[in-house]
Amino acid sequence: MKENRKYLQFQLETSRDRPDYFHIEKYLSDGYYAHFHRNPELYCVYGGSVRVSVGKNEYPLTPGDAVFINSLQVHSYLCDEKAEIAFVLFGEQYLQPFRQLYPNQSVPAFLNDKNANRELFAYIEKYGNRKSDFAPLEAFAHTSMILHMLVSAYGTSERPDPQKKSADFVIADIIQYIYDNSANEISLESLAEHFGYSPMTLSHLISKHVKIDLRNFINDIRVQKVIAMQAQPEYKNVSTLELASRCGFKSISSFYRAFKRSSGNK
């Protein structure tokens, strides 16, 4: 993993953190920096070894092992070399049957019974190239089947109480708000007023989760939006200056300064 990928990956979580989002993907990975999202995630290792950090816990995963990450748990993946992995993201609306059957329960975090996981891994591999190409009823069916296999093998454990993590849920809303409104002028004071916090409290929340200066974080999001627009055919004749302006930069020089800093270039 390269340091300059850190915030790009973190920002992209907002684009697939919707309650109607379901995703299965299998690929070669060189790891993933610390991030969090509201949708629970199942992470499986098919080849190689991965050290997975979830909150304060670390799990060593070898082929046939998996880990389940609950909503808003900060997690990261460290591979010594490229590892063959798969992950599943479960939109909250597809978890409702499970929530009704097992109120206040979740799947245990460390899923290291390789024999019990064999059927699960085969099931995920079968759909690993579909990514997000699922109709809603398919997403409900796959979510329920995967959770059925997990509960059959491992049972359930107490789900973290979202009422005790209200600040964490707020920060997810704040990050989504920044992402959606990054083209506008955003300050710590305006965010604090919008979300009903004091600037000092909000600054603490942002520092705890984002671990980067708010202004730099906003500009990193703007940079990635410019890059994304440059890759789209409809913007091929639009200048970088115009794209940067649309994404919230006041000048082309401020865009290039932010680009160099976020990419690690001097």
N, C-alpha and C positions, 0 to 999 in steps of 0.2 A: 504494500500500500504506500502511496505517496502522500505526504502531508498536504499537498495542494488539492487533494480530492476531498478533504475532510468536510468542508462546509457545503460543497456541491452536493454530496450525498445527504447531508443533514437536511438541506433545503428541499430536496426532491421528495422527502417523506410526505410533505403536505399534499402533494398531488395525488397520492394514493391512500389517503387516510380518511376516505369517505365511508359512511355506514353501508353504502350499497356496493362496496368494492370487494371483489374476491379474486385472488391471484395465486396461481401455482407456477413455479418456474424451477427448472433444473439446469445448472450450468457450472462452469469452472470458475472458482472464486479465489482471489488473493486476500480476502478479508474485507471487513467493513468497520469503519470508525463508529465511535459511540453515538447513538441516536435513540430516538424514542418516537412512538406513534400511538394513536388511540386503538387501532385495530390489533388484536392479538396475533401472534405469529408462531408458526411451527417451523423449526429449522432442523434439517436432516443432513447427515454426512454420509455420502456414498463412497468417497475415496479420499485418502489423505487424512490429516488430523487437524483439528481446529480447537483452539481454546476460546470458549464462549464466556463472556462476562455478562451477568445479569444483575444489576444493582451491585451489591457487595459480594455476590457469589461468583465463583469461577468454576466452569465445568469443562473437563477435557473430553472431547468427542473424537472417536475413531469410527471407521465405517460400521454402519448399523446403529449408531447412537443418534439421539435427537434431543432437542430441548424445546420447551414451550414457554413463550414469553407473554406475559399478561399485558393488558393495556397500560401504557405510559411507563413501563419499566425501561430504564436506560440500559441498553445492551450494545455489545460490540463483538466482532469476530476477528481472531488473529490466527492466520495460517502461516506455518513455517515455509511452505511452498504452496502452489495452487492446489486447491482441494475441490473435489466434485461434490457439490452440495445441492440441496433443493430447499425451497421455503414456500410456505403457504401463509397468505394474509387473509384473515377472516373479517369481513365487514360486520359491524355490530348487528345489522338487521338479520343477517343469516344465522346469528347465534341465538336468536330468540327461542327456538324449540329447546335448545340445550339449557338456556337460562330458566325456562319454565320447569323443566324436569329436574334440574339441579340448582335451585336457588342458592345464591351466595357460595357456589362451588366453582372450582376450576380444575384444569388438568394439572397434575404435578409437573414441576419444572424439568427435572432430569429424567429422561426416558432412555435408559441404557440397557434394557433387556433386548438383546439383538434378535433372539428367536421370536419374541413377541412382536418386534418391529418389522419382521420380514414381510408380512402381508401388507402392512401400512406402506412400506417403502416401495413395494411393487405397484401399489395403487397410485401413489404420487408420481412415480416414474411414468406410468401410463399416460398421465395428463400433463407431464412436465413441460411440454412444448406449447400448450394452449395459452399460457400466461393469463391474460384477463379476458380471454374470449369465451365467456360463459353467459348463457341466459340466466335470468334470476332464479328460475326453478332449478336449473342445474347447480347454481351456486348453493342454494339451500340443500340440495341432495348431497353434494360433495362435502359440504361443511358437516352435515349430520353424520355421513358415513365415516369421515375421518375421526370425528370426535367419538363416535361409537367404538371404533377400533381402539382408540386411546383409553377410553373409560373401561372397556372390557379388559384391557391389559393392565392398567395402572390404578383404576378407581379414580376418585376425585380428592381434591384437597380444598381447604378453605380459601375462597377467593379474597384477594385484598379488598378491603372496604373502601369504595370510592369516596365516601364521606370523609374518610381520614386523609384523603389525598386531594382535597378540593383545590389546593394551590397548584398541584401538578396538572389538573384538568384545566385550570385557568391559563397556565403557561402554554398549553397546547392551543387554546383559543387565541391567545395573544400572537403566537407564531403564525397561525393561519391568517389572522387579521393583517399582520405585517406583510405576509406573502401576497394577499389579495389587494393590498393598498400601497404597495411599495412605490408605485409611480407618483404618489402624493407625498406631501411634506409630512414626515412622521418624527416626533420627538418623544423623549421620555415623559415629558409633561402631558402631551396630547394623549399618549397611551394611558397614562395614569388616570386622566380625567375620563377617558372613554370606558375604562374597566372598573372605575370606582376605587382605585388604590392610591395611596400616597406615592409620590415619586420614589422615595427611599425604599418602600416595600417592593414596588415593582422592579426597581433596579436590582434588588436582592434576588428576586425570582428569576429575572433574565440571566443574571450572572451565574446562578446555580445550574441552569439547564443549558444555556447557549454557550457559556464560557468564552465569550468574545464581546468586545465593545458593541453597544447597540448600533451606533452609526456604521461601523464596519459590517455588522451583520446585515443591515438593511442594504448597504451598497453591494455586498456579496450577492444578495438575492437579485438586485437590479442587474448586476453583471451577468448572472446566469440567464436572466430573461432576455437580455440583449443577444447572448450567444444562441439561445434557443430560437429566437426570431431570425437570426442570420441563417440558420439551417433550414428555414421554411421557404419554399419556392415563391410564395406570394411577397416576400420581402427582399428578393434577390437584387432588385433595383433601388432599394432604399438605402441611403447612406448610413454609415455607423453613427454619425452625428445625430441624424433624425431618430434612429432607433434608441440611442442613448437618452435623447430628450424624452421620448415617449415612455421610457422606463424610469424616469425620475431624475436623471442626471442634469445638472445645471450647465455643464460644459463638456466638451469632448476630452479636455485634459483631466477633469475629475473622473471620467469614465476610465481612462487609461491608467490613472493612478490606482483606482480600485481594482482594475483588472490585473495589474502587475502584482499588487499585494496579495490578492486572493489566489492567484496562480503560483505564487512563490517566486516569481521572476523579479529580478532587481532592475 
